[in-house]
Amino acid sequence: MIVSRRWLEALLDRTLDPRDVADRLTRHVAAVDAVVPLHQDLNDILIARVLDVKKHPDADRLSLCLVDTGVEAGGGPSKSCAAPRTCRPARPTPTPRWAPSCPEG
């Protein structure tokens, strides 16, 4: 049986430590085979706020977006963007940490 920690937290109306829950379930109910963290593959995704949008100087269909990831000082890097509806100022947008930044200028 697979049990979600978030479901248990909602049911009990409090936060739970995954290892503590596993130990208690093993002692009182049934053995826990594993505690598996979900969505670990999303660690490299940040939610960034678009601060400014300019036309890309070398491409007709791209924009340069200045984004605030909350990590870098000074507003963050510029990112190339091909999605016109995504590149709007003040809109939160998923951005990978590894996305290449554009050089200033």
Secondary structure, 3 states (H helix, E strand, C coil): CCCCHHHHHHHHCCCCCHHHHHHHHHHHCCCCCCCCCCCHHHCCEEEEEEEEEEECCCCCCCEEEEEECCCCCCCCCEEEECCCCCCCCCCEEEEECCCCCECCC
